[in-house]
Amino acid sequence: MLTQEQIQAYQDEGYLKVEGLFSPEETEELGSEMIRIINEWGQETIGWHGPWRERYLNKEEQQSTKAVFLHNPHFYSSAWGRVLFHEGLTRCVQQLVAPCMQWHHTVLHAKPPTLGTPFPMHQDHPFYPHDGPGFIDCLLHLDDTPIESGCLQVVPGSHLGGPLEHITGAHTAPHLPTDKYHPDFIETVLVPAKAGDMIFFSYNMIHWSDCNRTGDWRKSVRFGFHDARLRPPNKKPEDPYNNIVVAGFKDKPEAA
């Protein structure tokens, strides 16, 4: 159970790290399964495209970063299906957001050794907008993630400003304008983590991460959950919007 101080910290700062939420045995099983998934199904890329790369990387590095992204690991491993209902995880999202929580996505963000890709300053809201703030990202660390491996960096309290306008388009992943939102201009807080730790953060919080320049992998998996009453802006009120309910009971909305 989270303490009231932890819940208040999340509400005020927009993020919360819970150490050892997953036991060493759970983390070992999930990590082993993820390595197998990466080996059999993963594809290595340079990471997000976009003009932001010129501000975060030198010319030599812009085309040599490495990343492995993989959605829905539960399509390949039953262990990753069970984790959606992990008691510690579901209890935390209920306490931090709402009694009834609906799953939205699971995605691996792996930074390979030597030059694992950075991510520019952004909010996650533009990737999966919903009609309220009750959307939480949950970053499970499968490896120790020190500062040198490109750990998460956050702007505490930035979630309170709501969604911001991002640079978007077919040529780029959504990111905040680099002439204003860049580590040179905005102070961020480093959030290093150990394997088994989970970082919870609002999808309206500004965050980024640097390159992994170590000789080890930095594998983390992000789960997205939201208050079951939330809907994407393109959904009509009469259209169903259902997915796995991981905690609580989804009440039928009253007719307008």
C-alpha positions as CSV (number, residue, x, y, z in Angstrom):
1,M,0.0,0.0,0.0
2,L,1.2,3.5,-0.8
3,T,1.3,6.0,2.0
4,Q,-0.6,9.2,1.9
5,E,2.7,11.1,1.6
6,Q,3.5,9.1,-1.6
7,I,0.1,9.7,-3.0
8,Q,0.4,13.5,-2.3
9,A,3.9,13.5,-3.8
10,Y,2.5,12.0,-7.0
11,Q,-0.3,14.6,-7.2
12,D,2.1,17.5,-6.5
13,E,5.1,16.4,-8.5
14,G,3.6,14.3,-11.2
15,Y,5.7,11.2,-10.6
16,L,6.6,8.6,-8.0
17,K,9.3,5.9,-7.8
18,V,8.3,2.8,-5.9
19,E,11.4,0.7,-5.1
20,G,11.3,-3.0,-5.4
21,L,7.6,-3.2,-6.4
22,F,8.5,-6.3,-8.3
23,S,10.5,-9.0,-6.4
24,P,13.8,-10.2,-7.7
25,E,12.2,-13.5,-8.7
26,E,9.5,-11.7,-10.7
27,T,12.0,-9.3,-12.3
28,E,14.2,-12.2,-13.3
29,E,11.4,-14.1,-14.9
30,L,10.1,-11.1,-16.8
31,G,13.6,-10.1,-17.8
32,S,14.4,-13.6,-19.1
33,E,11.2,-13.7,-21.1
34,M,11.8,-10.2,-22.5
35,I,15.3,-11.2,-23.7
36,R,13.8,-14.2,-25.6
37,I,11.1,-11.9,-27.1
38,I,13.8,-9.4,-28.2
39,N,15.9,-12.2,-29.8
40,E,13.0,-13.7,-31.6
41,W,10.7,-10.8,-32.4
42,G,12.6,-7.5,-31.8
43,Q,14.0,-5.2,-34.4
44,E,16.8,-2.7,-33.8
45,T,16.3,0.9,-35.1
46,I,18.0,4.3,-34.5
47,G,15.0,5.4,-32.4
48,W,12.7,8.3,-32.8
49,H,13.2,10.4,-36.0
50,G,12.8,14.2,-36.1
51,P,14.6,17.5,-36.1
52,W,15.1,17.3,-32.4
53,R,18.1,15.0,-33.0
54,E,20.2,17.9,-34.1
55,R,19.8,19.5,-30.7
56,Y,20.4,16.3,-28.6
57,L,23.2,14.6,-30.6
58,N,26.3,15.6,-32.4
59,K,26.5,15.0,-36.1
60,E,28.4,11.8,-35.8
61,E,25.9,10.2,-33.4
62,Q,22.7,11.3,-35.1
63,Q,22.5,8.2,-37.4
64,S,24.2,5.7,-35.0
65,T,21.9,5.5,-32.0
66,K,20.2,2.2,-31.3
67,A,16.8,1.2,-29.9
68,V,14.5,-1.7,-29.7
69,F,10.8,-1.0,-29.4
70,L,8.2,-3.7,-29.0
71,H,4.5,-3.4,-28.3
72,N,2.4,-5.9,-26.4
73,P,4.9,-8.5,-25.1
74,H,1.9,-10.5,-23.8
75,F,1.3,-11.5,-27.4
76,Y,4.5,-13.6,-27.1
77,S,4.7,-14.5,-23.4
78,S,2.1,-15.5,-20.8
79,A,4.3,-14.1,-18.0
80,W,3.8,-10.7,-19.6
81,G,0.1,-11.3,-19.8
82,R,-0.1,-12.0,-16.1
83,V,1.8,-8.9,-15.1
84,L,-1.1,-6.7,-16.1
85,F,-2.9,-8.0,-13.0
86,H,0.1,-7.8,-10.7
87,E,-1.4,-6.9,-7.3
88,G,1.2,-4.3,-6.3
89,L,0.9,-2.6,-9.7
90,T,-2.9,-2.5,-9.8
91,R,-3.2,-1.4,-6.2
92,C,-0.8,1.5,-6.9
93,V,-2.7,2.8,-10.0
94,Q,-5.9,2.6,-8.1
95,Q,-4.5,4.7,-5.2
96,L,-2.9,7.2,-7.5
97,V,-5.7,7.6,-10.1
98,A,-9.1,6.0,-9.7
99,P,-10.9,2.9,-8.3
100,C,-11.6,1.5,-11.8
101,M,-8.5,1.4,-14.1
102,Q,-8.4,0.3,-17.7
103,W,-5.3,-0.9,-19.5
104,H,-4.3,1.0,-22.6
105,H,-0.9,-0.3,-23.8
106,T,2.3,-2.0,-23.0
107,V,5.6,-1.2,-24.8
108,L,9.2,-2.1,-24.4
109,H,11.7,0.7,-24.6
110,A,15.2,-0.9,-24.7
111,K,18.4,1.1,-25.1
112,P,21.2,-1.2,-26.3
113,P,24.8,-0.8,-24.9
114,T,27.2,1.8,-26.2
115,L,24.8,4.3,-27.8
116,G,21.2,3.6,-26.8
117,T,18.9,6.2,-28.2
118,P,17.9,9.4,-26.2
119,F,14.4,10.7,-26.1
120,P,13.7,14.5,-26.3
121,M,11.6,16.4,-23.9
122,H,7.9,15.6,-24.4
123,Q,4.7,14.6,-22.8
124,D,3.1,11.3,-23.5
125,H,-0.4,12.9,-24.0
126,P,0.1,13.5,-27.8
127,F,0.7,9.8,-28.3
128,Y,-2.6,8.7,-26.8
129,P,-4.7,11.7,-25.9
130,H,-7.7,11.2,-23.6
131,D,-10.3,13.7,-22.3
132,G,-8.8,14.1,-18.8
133,P,-5.7,13.9,-16.6
134,G,-6.4,10.5,-15.2
135,F,-3.9,8.6,-17.4
136,I,-0.8,7.1,-15.7
137,D,2.4,5.7,-17.2
138,C,4.1,3.0,-15.3
139,L,7.8,2.3,-16.1
140,L,9.0,-1.1,-14.9
141,H,12.8,-1.4,-14.9
142,L,14.2,-4.8,-15.9
143,D,17.8,-3.7,-15.5
144,D,19.6,-1.4,-13.0
145,T,19.3,2.1,-14.6
146,P,22.0,4.5,-13.3
147,I,22.4,8.0,-14.7
148,E,25.0,6.9,-17.2
149,S,22.5,4.5,-18.9
150,G,20.0,7.2,-19.8
151,C,17.6,7.1,-16.9
152,L,14.3,8.9,-16.9
153,Q,14.5,12.7,-16.2
154,V,11.5,14.7,-15.2
155,V,10.2,18.2,-14.7
156,P,8.4,18.0,-11.4
157,G,5.0,19.7,-11.3
158,S,4.9,20.2,-15.1
159,H,1.8,17.9,-15.3
160,L,-0.2,20.7,-13.7
161,G,-0.1,22.8,-16.8
162,G,-2.0,20.2,-18.8
163,P,-1.2,19.1,-22.4
164,L,1.2,21.3,-24.4
165,E,1.5,21.9,-28.1
166,H,4.1,19.5,-29.6
167,I,6.0,19.4,-32.9
168,T,4.2,16.6,-34.9
169,G,4.1,15.2,-38.4
170,A,5.1,12.3,-40.5
171,H,8.7,13.3,-40.3
172,T,9.0,13.2,-36.5
173,A,7.8,11.6,-33.3
174,P,5.9,14.2,-31.1
175,H,8.3,16.4,-29.1
176,L,8.3,19.8,-27.5
177,P,10.0,22.7,-29.3
178,T,13.7,22.5,-28.7
179,D,14.2,26.3,-28.6
180,K,12.4,26.3,-25.3
181,Y,12.1,22.8,-24.0
182,H,15.6,21.5,-23.8
183,P,17.9,20.5,-21.0
184,D,20.0,23.6,-21.7
185,F,17.0,25.7,-20.7
186,I,14.9,23.6,-18.3
187,E,16.2,22.0,-15.1
188,T,15.2,18.3,-14.8
189,V,15.4,15.8,-12.0
190,L,17.2,12.5,-12.6
191,V,15.3,9.3,-11.6
192,P,17.8,6.4,-11.6
193,A,16.3,3.1,-10.7
194,K,17.2,-0.5,-9.8
195,A,15.8,-3.6,-11.5
196,G,12.3,-4.2,-10.1
197,D,11.6,-0.5,-9.4
198,M,8.7,1.1,-11.0
199,I,8.3,4.8,-11.8
200,F,4.7,6.1,-12.0
201,F,4.1,9.4,-13.9
202,S,1.3,11.4,-15.4
203,Y,1.1,11.5,-19.2
204,N,1.1,15.3,-18.9
205,M,4.5,15.4,-17.2
206,I,7.4,16.7,-19.2
207,H,10.2,14.1,-19.3
208,W,13.2,13.0,-21.4
209,S,16.2,10.6,-21.2
210,D,19.8,10.7,-22.4
211,C,21.8,8.2,-24.3
212,N,22.8,4.9,-22.8
213,R,26.6,5.1,-23.0
214,T,27.3,2.1,-20.8
215,G,28.2,-1.5,-21.8
216,D,24.9,-2.8,-20.5
217,W,21.4,-2.9,-21.8
218,R,18.8,-0.5,-20.3
219,K,15.5,-2.4,-20.7
220,S,12.3,-0.8,-19.3
221,V,8.6,-1.6,-20.1
222,R,6.0,1.1,-20.0
223,F,2.4,0.3,-19.1
224,G,-0.4,2.8,-19.7
225,F,-3.5,2.7,-17.6
226,H,-6.3,5.2,-17.3
227,D,-9.5,6.0,-15.3
228,A,-12.1,3.8,-17.1
229,R,-14.3,6.8,-17.5
230,L,-11.8,8.5,-19.8
231,R,-12.2,8.4,-23.6
232,P,-10.1,9.5,-26.6
233,P,-11.4,12.8,-28.1
234,N,-12.4,11.1,-31.4
235,K,-14.8,8.7,-29.6
236,K,-18.5,9.6,-29.8
237,P,-20.3,9.3,-26.5
238,E,-22.4,6.4,-27.9
239,D,-19.4,4.5,-29.1
240,P,-18.1,1.7,-26.9
241,Y,-14.5,2.2,-25.6
242,N,-13.6,-1.0,-23.8
243,N,-10.3,-2.7,-22.9
244,I,-9.0,-4.9,-20.1
245,V,-10.1,-3.6,-16.7
246,V,-7.2,-4.4,-14.4
247,A,-8.8,-3.0,-11.2
248,G,-12.4,-2.3,-10.1
249,F,-15.6,-2.5,-12.0
250,K,-16.5,-0.3,-15.0
251,D,-20.0,1.2,-14.5
252,K,-22.2,1.8,-17.5
253,P,-22.4,5.5,-18.2
254,E,-25.8,7.1,-17.9
255,A,-27.5,8.1,-21.2
256,A,-27.2,11.7,-22.0
